[in-house]
Amino acid sequence: MITLGELSEKLGLAYSGDAQRQLRGLATLTAAGPDQLAFLAQRKYRDQLAATGAGAVIVPPDMADACPVDYLVADDPYLCFARVSGLFDRAPVPPAGVHPAASVAADAQVDASASVGPNAVVEAGAVIGAGAVIGANVYIGQRSRVGARSRVHPNAVLYHDVRVGDDCTIHSQAVLGGDGFGFAPGPQGWEKIHQLGGVWIGDRVEVGACTTIDRGAIEDTVIEDGAIIDNLVQIAHNCRIGKNTAIAGCTGLAGSTIIGANCTLAGGVGVVGHVEICDNVHVTGMTMVTKSITEAGSYSSGTPMSTTRDWKRSAVRFAQLDAIQRRLASVESRLDDGSEHS
C-alpha cells in the first residue's frame, strides 16, 4: 500500500485530492476500484475516464480538469505508469545465498549478496555479481558472467563465455550462446564450423522467454545497453543489436545482421544475413528485410489481410506482373518508335 501523497513525492508529480488515500495496486480505467491507481495516456479513452471508479488516475496536464477523481499530473502518463508498476511489483525475491541443491564449481565466484536457486549449475570460472538472482535449474557455463542485480529466470541456459551485464533480465527457457548455424559443404556432407566466439550482453537488457541468441563464429554476438528482446526471437551468430533497440516476438535475424540504435522491429519481422539497419528505423510487422536500410524511417513489406478469395486473385496477378511489365515495355517502345516517325 502507498498513499497518494507518498506516490506524488516519489515520482515528483503534482497531485490533487486526498494525500492519505491508500492505493494498493494498478488497474485499467474501466476495472479500477477506489483503492487502485489507473492512468490515461490517450484522449480516445476520455469517456472511460469520466466513468472510472479508480481511487486516483495519472493524467496529462490537459486532462486534469476532466478527471472526476483524485489524480497525479504527468507529461507522459504511460512512462509514469511504467515507473509506478515497479512500486507494486509482487514478484518474489529469493534470499541471498546458494541453495543446498545447487551445484557451484569450486573456482566460480558468487557474490555473497547473490542468490543461486535449487538445481542451478554454475560452472568453473563463472562469475555471479552482487545482488544477482540465478533461478532454479539455470545453467551458467564456464567463464560466463552475470552482472550485478541481473536476474536469470528458471530453466534459462547460458553456455560458456557468455557475458550478461548489470540490471538485465533473462527470462525462462532463453538460450544464450548456443552454436550459430555454421556449416561448410564437403564431399561427404556438411562439416561443422565450430563457433569460437561468445555472446556479449550489455547493461539493462531484457531477453524474453524461449529466445535464442547464438554465439559468434569468431567474434562475439553483441546486444548493446538498453535493448529489449521479446519472446521467441532468434538472433543468429555475429549479429549486433544497437542501444535501446526493441525487437518484438517471433522475429528472426540471420547471421551477421547489424541493427543500429533506437530501432524497433515489430512482430514476425525477418532479416536476411549480412545486412545493416541504421539508427532510428521502425520495421512494421511481418516485414522481410532483404537489403540494408541506410535512412531512418518506417519500412514495410508484404500485403494486408484480405478475404481468401481476393487474396488468391491477387496472388495470380503477382505471378503475372513480370509478363505484364514486358508487354508494357514493348508497347512503350512501339509508341516511341511511332512518335519518332510522325
C-alpha positions as a Python dict, from the first residue, in 0.01 Angstrom:
ca = {
    (1, 'M'): (0, 0, 0),
    (2, 'I'): (111, 354, -70),
    (3, 'T'): (-66, 685, -19),
    (4, 'L'): (-134, 934, -295),
    (5, 'G'): (91, 1186, -119),
    (6, 'E'): (378, 937, -93),
    (7, 'L'): (337, 847, -459),
    (8, 'S'): (346, 1214, -555),
    (9, 'E'): (667, 1262, -360),
    (10, 'K'): (838, 952, -503),
    (11, 'L'): (755, 1048, -860),
    (12, 'G'): (798, 1423, -825),
    (13, 'L'): (448, 1488, -960),
    (14, 'A'): (180, 1735, -863),
    (15, 'Y'): (-145, 1585, -739),
    (16, 'S'): (-500, 1680, -650),
    (17, 'G'): (-705, 1502, -385),
    (18, 'D'): (-664, 1325, -55),
    (19, 'A'): (-295, 1286, 29),
    (20, 'Q'): (-379, 1000, 266),
    (21, 'R'): (-570, 796, 8),
    (22, 'Q'): (-441, 438, 23),
    (23, 'L'): (-357, 276, -310),
    (24, 'R'): (-285, -97, -319),
    (25, 'G'): (-231, -161, -689),
    (26, 'L'): (-282, -73, -1055),
    (27, 'A'): (-581, -135, -1280),
    (28, 'T'): (-736, -11, -1603),
    (29, 'L'): (-974, 283, -1606),
    (30, 'T'): (-1272, 52, -1650),
    (31, 'A'): (-1173, -208, -1389),
    (32, 'A'): (-1012, 4, -1116),
    (33, 'G'): (-1166, 29, -771),
    (34, 'P'): (-1139, 302, -506),
    (35, 'D'): (-806, 168, -374),
    (36, 'Q'): (-641, 134, -715),
    (37, 'L'): (-446, 363, -947),
    (38, 'A'): (-520, 392, -1320),
    (39, 'F'): (-370, 602, -1598),
    (40, 'L'): (-488, 784, -1911),
    (41, 'A'): (-239, 818, -2195),
    (42, 'Q'): (-469, 873, -2496),
    (43, 'R'): (-758, 1113, -2538),
    (44, 'K'): (-969, 845, -2711),
    (45, 'Y'): (-1024, 692, -2364),
    (46, 'R'): (-1170, 1012, -2222),
    (47, 'D'): (-1514, 852, -2187),
    (48, 'Q'): (-1361, 579, -1970),
    (49, 'L'): (-1202, 848, -1753),
    (50, 'A'): (-1541, 1011, -1692),
    (51, 'A'): (-1686, 682, -1568),
    (52, 'T'): (-1387, 543, -1379),
    (53, 'G'): (-1417, 412, -1027),
    (54, 'A'): (-1043, 441, -962),
    (55, 'G'): (-913, 594, -644),
    (56, 'A'): (-672, 806, -847),
    (57, 'V'): (-564, 844, -1209),
    (58, 'I'): (-239, 955, -1372),
    (59, 'V'): (-343, 1212, -1634),
    (60, 'P'): (-171, 1454, -1874),
    (61, 'P'): (-200, 1823, -1785),
    (62, 'D'): (-471, 1895, -2043),
    (63, 'M'): (-696, 1624, -1899),
    (64, 'A'): (-670, 1713, -1532),
    (65, 'D'): (-986, 1924, -1527),
    (66, 'A'): (-1185, 1635, -1675),
    (67, 'C'): (-1080, 1386, -1410),
    (68, 'P'): (-1367, 1310, -1166),
    (69, 'V'): (-1142, 1151, -902),
    (70, 'D'): (-809, 1225, -736),
    (71, 'Y'): (-522, 1249, -984),
    (72, 'L'): (-150, 1285, -1046),
    (73, 'V'): (-35, 1505, -1334),
    (74, 'A'): (236, 1369, -1565),
    (75, 'D'): (359, 1493, -1902),
    (76, 'D'): (397, 1128, -2007),
    (77, 'P'): (139, 919, -1818),
    (78, 'Y'): (246, 593, -1983),
    (79, 'L'): (609, 639, -1878),
    (80, 'C'): (489, 732, -1530),
    (81, 'F'): (277, 416, -1522),
    (82, 'A'): (585, 211, -1608),
    (83, 'R'): (772, 361, -1313),
    (84, 'V'): (480, 314, -1076),
    (85, 'S'): (447, -52, -1175),
    (86, 'G'): (778, -123, -1004),
    (87, 'L'): (638, 1, -674),
    (88, 'F'): (357, -256, -690),
    (89, 'D'): (562, -547, -827),
    (90, 'R'): (489, -860, -623),
    (91, 'A'): (743, -1090, -790),
    (92, 'P'): (918, -1284, -512),
    (93, 'V'): (1282, -1206, -447),
    (94, 'P'): (1469, -1509, -312),
    (95, 'P'): (1711, -1464, -22),
    (96, 'A'): (2081, -1429, -81),
    (97, 'G'): (2290, -1740, -74),
    (98, 'V'): (2343, -2066, -259),
    (99, 'H'): (2067, -2326, -227),
    (100, 'P'): (2190, -2660, -91),
    (101, 'A'): (2066, -2832, -407),
    (102, 'A'): (2266, -2604, -637),
    (103, 'S'): (2598, -2707, -791),
    (104, 'V'): (2866, -2437, -790),
    (105, 'A'): (3219, -2507, -910),
    (106, 'A'): (3497, -2451, -659),
    (107, 'D'): (3656, -2172, -863),
    (108, 'A'): (3330, -1997, -959),
    (109, 'Q'): (3279, -1657, -796),
    (110, 'V'): (2938, -1596, -643),
    (111, 'D'): (2891, -1266, -460),
    (112, 'A'): (2764, -1308, -105),
    (113, 'S'): (2458, -1096, -186),
    (114, 'A'): (2362, -1305, -490),
    (115, 'S'): (2105, -1584, -489),
    (116, 'V'): (2151, -1922, -660),
    (117, 'G'): (1839, -2137, -669),
    (118, 'P'): (1782, -2511, -637),
    (119, 'N'): (1937, -2736, -903),
    (120, 'A'): (2112, -2444, -1066),
    (121, 'V'): (2457, -2519, -1206),
    (122, 'V'): (2738, -2263, -1204),
    (123, 'E'): (3041, -2395, -1388),
    (124, 'A'): (3413, -2332, -1343),
    (125, 'G'): (3533, -1976, -1381),
    (126, 'A'): (3184, -1828, -1388),
    (127, 'V'): (3113, -1502, -1202),
    (128, 'I'): (2780, -1407, -1042),
    (129, 'G'): (2765, -1039, -944),
    (130, 'A'): (2626, -858, -642),
    (131, 'G'): (2253, -894, -595),
    (132, 'A'): (2214, -1119, -899),
    (133, 'V'): (1943, -1386, -891),
    (134, 'I'): (2000, -1723, -1057),
    (135, 'G'): (1672, -1915, -1067),
    (136, 'A'): (1604, -2283, -1024),
    (137, 'N'): (1752, -2517, -1286),
    (138, 'V'): (1950, -2240, -1455),
    (139, 'Y'): (2276, -2342, -1621),
    (140, 'I'): (2568, -2096, -1620),
    (141, 'G'): (2854, -2224, -1836),
    (142, 'Q'): (3227, -2198, -1787),
    (143, 'R'): (3372, -1848, -1775),
    (144, 'S'): (3031, -1688, -1814),
    (145, 'R'): (2936, -1379, -1615),
    (146, 'V'): (2608, -1247, -1478),
    (147, 'G'): (2632, -884, -1369),
    (148, 'A'): (2510, -705, -1061),
    (149, 'R'): (2135, -710, -993),
    (150, 'S'): (2065, -915, -1305),
    (151, 'R'): (1808, -1190, -1288),
    (152, 'V'): (1814, -1519, -1479),
    (153, 'H'): (1478, -1691, -1450),
    (154, 'P'): (1430, -2067, -1406),
    (155, 'N'): (1546, -2305, -1678),
    (156, 'A'): (1739, -2049, -1879),
    (157, 'V'): (2074, -2159, -2022),
    (158, 'L'): (2394, -1959, -2061),
    (159, 'Y'): (2658, -2156, -2245),
    (160, 'H'): (3030, -2092, -2188),
    (161, 'D'): (3179, -1745, -2245),
    (162, 'V'): (2851, -1555, -2221),
    (163, 'R'): (2866, -1214, -2058),
    (164, 'V'): (2546, -1061, -1919),
    (165, 'G'): (2580, -704, -1792),
    (166, 'D'): (2425, -530, -1492),
    (167, 'D'): (2049, -492, -1431),
    (168, 'C'): (1950, -739, -1701),
    (169, 'T'): (1659, -984, -1710),
    (170, 'I'): (1686, -1321, -1885),
    (171, 'H'): (1351, -1500, -1891),
    (172, 'S'): (1278, -1870, -1866),
    (173, 'Q'): (1390, -2108, -2140),
    (174, 'A'): (1607, -1844, -2307),
    (175, 'V'): (1929, -1989, -2450),
    (176, 'L'): (2232, -1763, -2479),
    (177, 'G'): (2543, -1889, -2651),
    (178, 'G'): (2415, -2188, -2847),
    (179, 'D'): (2606, -2263, -3165),
    (180, 'G'): (2539, -2050, -3468),
    (181, 'F'): (2419, -2225, -3783),
    (182, 'G'): (2761, -2259, -3940),
    (183, 'F'): (2842, -2547, -4175),
    (184, 'A'): (3061, -2590, -4481),
    (185, 'P'): (2962, -2825, -4763),
    (186, 'G'): (3207, -3113, -4810),
    (187, 'P'): (3230, -3424, -5026),
    (188, 'Q'): (3058, -3631, -4757),
    (189, 'G'): (2803, -3372, -4646),
    (190, 'W'): (2801, -3076, -4413),
    (191, 'E'): (3106, -3013, -4194),
    (192, 'K'): (3053, -2813, -3878),
    (193, 'I'): (3222, -2477, -3833),
    (194, 'H'): (3295, -2463, -3461),
    (195, 'Q'): (3167, -2142, -3311),
    (196, 'L'): (3461, -1984, -3131),
    (197, 'G'): (3309, -1653, -3021),
    (198, 'G'): (3077, -1582, -2733),
    (199, 'V'): (2778, -1361, -2651),
    (200, 'W'): (2815, -1014, -2502),
    (201, 'I'): (2505, -864, -2341),
    (202, 'G'): (2521, -502, -2223),
    (203, 'D'): (2353, -342, -1923),
    (204, 'R'): (1975, -307, -1872),
    (205, 'V'): (1894, -562, -2142),
    (206, 'E'): (1583, -781, -2129),
    (207, 'V'): (1568, -1113, -2313),
    (208, 'G'): (1228, -1282, -2343),
    (209, 'A'): (1126, -1640, -2279),
    (210, 'C'): (1233, -1901, -2533),
    (211, 'T'): (1452, -1652, -2718),
    (212, 'T'): (1782, -1777, -2858),
    (213, 'I'): (2096, -1571, -2908),
    (214, 'D'): (2369, -1766, -3087),
    (215, 'R'): (2737, -1730, -3008),
    (216, 'G'): (2963, -1577, -3268),
    (217, 'A'): (3163, -1783, -3515),
    (218, 'I'): (3487, -1599, -3432),
    (219, 'E'): (3388, -1269, -3268),
    (220, 'D'): (3107, -1223, -3013),
    (221, 'T'): (2741, -1171, -3087),
    (222, 'V'): (2664, -834, -2922),
    (223, 'I'): (2347, -691, -2768),
    (224, 'E'): (2415, -333, -2658),
    (225, 'D'): (2288, -147, -2349),
    (226, 'G'): (1916, -97, -2306),
    (227, 'A'): (1799, -331, -2583),
    (228, 'I'): (1476, -520, -2519),
    (229, 'I'): (1401, -851, -2689),
    (230, 'D'): (1062, -1021, -2675),
    (231, 'N'): (976, -1390, -2651),
    (232, 'L'): (1050, -1640, -2928),
    (233, 'V'): (1312, -1430, -3108),
    (234, 'Q'): (1604, -1586, -3298),
    (235, 'I'): (1928, -1388, -3315),
    (236, 'A'): (2189, -1568, -3519),
    (237, 'H'): (2566, -1568, -3483),
    (238, 'N'): (2765, -1246, -3512),
    (239, 'C'): (2462, -1018, -3504),
    (240, 'R'): (2495, -681, -3337),
    (241, 'I'): (2193, -503, -3185),
    (242, 'G'): (2231, -134, -3104),
    (243, 'K'): (2143, 57, -2788),
    (244, 'N'): (1777, 81, -2686),
    (245, 'T'): (1655, -117, -2985),
    (246, 'A'): (1333, -316, -2934),
    (247, 'I'): (1262, -647, -3108),
    (248, 'A'): (912, -798, -3084),
    (249, 'G'): (815, -1164, -3073),
    (250, 'C'): (878, -1419, -3347),
    (251, 'T'): (1134, -1200, -3523),
    (252, 'G'): (1428, -1380, -3682),
    (253, 'L'): (1769, -1231, -3762),
    (254, 'A'): (2007, -1422, -3986),
    (255, 'G'): (2381, -1421, -3926),
    (256, 'S'): (2594, -1106, -3916),
    (257, 'T'): (2297, -870, -3918),
    (258, 'I'): (2379, -528, -3774),
    (259, 'I'): (2094, -321, -3631),
    (260, 'G'): (2151, 34, -3514),
    (261, 'A'): (2038, 218, -3203),
    (262, 'N'): (1679, 314, -3116),
    (263, 'C'): (1524, 85, -3377),
    (264, 'T'): (1201, -112, -3343),
    (265, 'L'): (1131, -440, -3518),
    (266, 'A'): (767, -540, -3486),
    (267, 'G'): (641, -897, -3456),
    (268, 'G'): (735, -1157, -3713),
    (269, 'V'): (999, -948, -3893),
    (270, 'G'): (1262, -1143, -4084),
    (271, 'V'): (1606, -1005, -4169),
    (272, 'V'): (1844, -1175, -4412),
    (273, 'G'): (2209, -1211, -4320),
    (274, 'H'): (2491, -962, -4368),
    (275, 'V'): (2271, -652, -4392),
    (276, 'E'): (2281, -334, -4186),
    (277, 'I'): (1993, -129, -4050),
    (278, 'C'): (2082, 226, -3949),
    (279, 'D'): (1970, 406, -3633),
    (280, 'N'): (1608, 511, -3575),
    (281, 'V'): (1439, 269, -3811),
    (282, 'H'): (1094, 117, -3750),
    (283, 'V'): (1014, -207, -3933),
    (284, 'T'): (645, -298, -3927),
    (285, 'G'): (512, -646, -3851),
    (286, 'M'): (581, -939, -4084),
    (287, 'T'): (821, -736, -4298),
    (288, 'M'): (1101, -922, -4477),
    (289, 'V'): (1417, -711, -4482),
    (290, 'T'): (1622, -825, -4781),
    (291, 'K'): (1870, -539, -4811),
    (292, 'S'): (2041, -281, -4592),
    (293, 'I'): (1845, 22, -4470),
    (294, 'T'): (2054, 339, -4475),
    (295, 'E'): (1797, 609, -4394),
    (296, 'A'): (1592, 645, -4077),
    (297, 'G'): (1217, 596, -4111),
    (298, 'S'): (943, 334, -4125),
    (299, 'Y'): (964, 34, -4359),
    (300, 'S'): (710, -234, -4453),
    (301, 'S'): (662, -526, -4689),
    (302, 'G'): (406, -799, -4750),
    (303, 'T'): (37, -750, -4817),
    (304, 'P'): (-251, -658, -4589),
    (305, 'M'): (-506, -922, -4499),
    (306, 'S'): (-799, -977, -4737),
    (307, 'T'): (-1056, -1249, -4789),
    (308, 'T'): (-906, -1573, -4915),
    (309, 'R'): (-1094, -1535, -5243),
    (310, 'D'): (-949, -1188, -5307),
    (311, 'W'): (-603, -1295, -5192),
    (312, 'K'): (-597, -1584, -5440),
    (313, 'R'): (-684, -1346, -5721),
    (314, 'S'): (-409, -1109, -5614),
    (315, 'A'): (-160, -1395, -5593),
    (316, 'V'): (-235, -1488, -5954),
    (317, 'R'): (-174, -1129, -6059),
    (318, 'F'): (156, -1116, -5868),
    (319, 'A'): (276, -1405, -6083),
    (320, 'Q'): (167, -1216, -6397),
    (321, 'L'): (348, -890, -6314),
    (322, 'D'): (670, -976, -6498),
    (323, 'A'): (486, -1065, -6818),
    (324, 'I'): (271, -751, -6787),
    (325, 'Q'): (581, -538, -6741),
    (326, 'R'): (746, -685, -7053),
    (327, 'R'): (431, -627, -7258),
    (328, 'L'): (408, -268, -7131),
    (329, 'A'): (774, -205, -7219),
    (330, 'S'): (710, -342, -7567),
    (331, 'V'): (406, -114, -7614),
    (332, 'E'): (601, 190, -7493),
    (333, 'S'): (885, 105, -7729),
    (334, 'R'): (649, 87, -8026),
    (335, 'L'): (485, 414, -7926),
    (336, 'D'): (824, 580, -7902),
    (337, 'D'): (919, 448, -8247),
    (338, 'G'): (592, 575, -8390),
    (339, 'S'): (640, 922, -8244),
    (340, 'E'): (987, 941, -8394),
    (341, 'H'): (848, 871, -8747),
    (342, 'S'): (548, 1102, -8722),
}
